[in-house]
Amino acid sequence: MALPGRTHDLSAARQLGIIDALTSADVMTFADKGYQGAGGTIRVPFKRHRSRPKLQRWQKRYNRQHARIRVRGERAIATLKTWTLLAKLRCCPRRATVIVQAILVLQHVEADRYAG
């Protein structure tokens, strides 16, 4: 189901039932600050507001750990976006998964060749 482009990510996730599906499947999900208040199994970093004092040390430490986990997914998505083939892909999702896996294997083989 397509939603208007102006729809906020959190609103879209709620309308499409993504948050409920992740929670019912007990999938721990690490999201950015835009998902504040999502609930369920969605984990977000602490956000400092102008009216509140600075974040406490433990909150900053939590945010760093949260960022270390999220960066893996962000890097994977950035890598996939470099492959223009995916933008032109018109096949069933199961087949696309196999293609994405093959691309990632090739990406790692090439990276290892030039790493040392």
C-alpha positions as CSV (number, residue, x, y, z in Angstrom):
1,M,0.0,0.0,0.0
2,A,1.5,3.3,-1.0
3,L,1.3,6.3,1.3
4,P,1.8,10.0,0.4
5,G,5.5,11.1,0.5
6,R,4.7,13.6,3.3
7,T,3.8,10.7,5.7
8,H,6.2,10.5,8.6
9,D,8.1,7.2,8.8
10,L,6.6,6.4,12.2
11,S,3.0,7.1,11.0
12,A,3.6,4.9,8.0
13,A,5.0,2.1,10.1
14,R,2.0,2.2,12.4
15,Q,-0.5,2.4,9.5
16,L,1.1,-0.5,7.7
17,G,1.3,-2.6,10.8
18,I,5.1,-2.9,10.7
19,I,5.5,-2.1,14.4
20,D,2.8,-4.6,15.5
21,A,4.3,-7.3,13.2
22,L,7.8,-6.8,14.6
23,T,6.5,-6.9,18.2
24,S,4.4,-10.0,17.7
25,A,7.3,-11.8,16.1
26,D,9.5,-10.5,19.0
27,V,12.0,-8.9,16.7
28,M,14.3,-6.4,18.4
29,T,14.6,-3.4,16.0
30,F,17.0,-0.5,16.4
31,A,15.6,2.6,14.8
32,D,16.7,6.3,14.7
33,K,15.3,9.2,16.8
34,G,12.4,9.7,14.4
35,Y,10.8,6.5,15.9
36,Q,10.6,8.0,19.4
37,G,7.5,6.6,21.1
38,A,7.0,3.7,18.7
39,G,6.9,1.2,21.6
40,G,6.9,-2.6,21.2
41,T,10.3,-4.0,20.4
42,I,11.5,-0.8,18.7
43,R,14.7,0.6,20.4
44,V,15.6,4.2,19.8
45,P,18.4,6.4,21.2
46,F,17.8,9.0,23.9
47,K,16.9,12.4,22.6
48,R,17.9,15.6,24.3
49,H,15.3,18.4,24.3
50,R,16.0,22.1,24.8
51,S,13.9,22.2,28.0
52,R,15.8,19.2,29.5
53,P,19.3,19.1,31.0
54,K,22.1,17.3,29.1
55,L,21.9,13.5,28.7
56,Q,23.4,11.5,31.6
57,R,26.5,9.4,31.1
58,W,24.6,6.2,30.9
59,Q,22.3,7.6,28.3
60,K,25.2,8.7,26.2
61,R,26.8,5.3,26.6
62,Y,23.5,3.7,25.5
63,N,23.3,6.0,22.5
64,R,26.9,5.0,21.4
65,Q,26.0,1.3,21.7
66,H,22.8,1.8,19.8
67,A,24.8,3.6,17.0
68,R,27.3,0.7,16.8
69,I,24.5,-1.7,16.2
70,R,22.6,0.5,13.7
71,V,25.7,1.3,11.6
72,R,25.9,-2.3,10.4
73,G,22.4,-2.0,8.8
74,E,23.1,1.5,7.4
75,R,26.3,0.3,5.8
76,A,24.6,-2.7,4.3
77,I,21.9,-0.5,2.8
78,A,24.5,1.9,1.4
79,T,26.3,-1.0,-0.2
80,L,23.1,-2.2,-1.8
81,K,22.3,1.2,-3.2
82,T,25.6,1.3,-5.1
83,W,24.4,-1.6,-7.2
84,T,22.2,0.1,-9.9
85,L,20.9,-3.4,-11.0
86,L,18.6,-3.4,-8.0
87,A,16.8,-0.2,-9.2
88,K,15.9,-2.0,-12.4
89,L,15.0,-5.4,-10.8
90,R,11.5,-6.6,-11.7
91,C,11.0,-10.1,-10.2
92,C,9.4,-11.8,-7.2
93,P,10.8,-10.9,-3.7
94,R,12.1,-14.5,-3.2
95,R,14.2,-14.3,-6.3
96,A,15.4,-10.8,-5.5
97,T,16.7,-12.1,-2.1
98,V,18.9,-14.6,-3.9
99,I,20.2,-11.9,-6.2
100,V,20.9,-9.6,-3.3
101,Q,22.8,-12.3,-1.5
102,A,24.9,-13.0,-4.6
103,I,25.7,-9.3,-5.0
104,L,26.8,-9.1,-1.3
105,V,29.1,-12.2,-1.8
106,L,30.7,-10.6,-4.9
107,Q,31.1,-7.3,-3.0
108,H,32.9,-9.0,-0.1
109,V,35.1,-11.0,-2.5
110,E,36.1,-7.8,-4.3
111,A,36.7,-6.0,-1.0
112,D,38.9,-8.8,0.2
113,R,40.9,-8.8,-3.0
114,Y,41.9,-5.1,-2.6
115,A,42.2,-5.2,1.2
116,G,45.6,-6.6,1.3
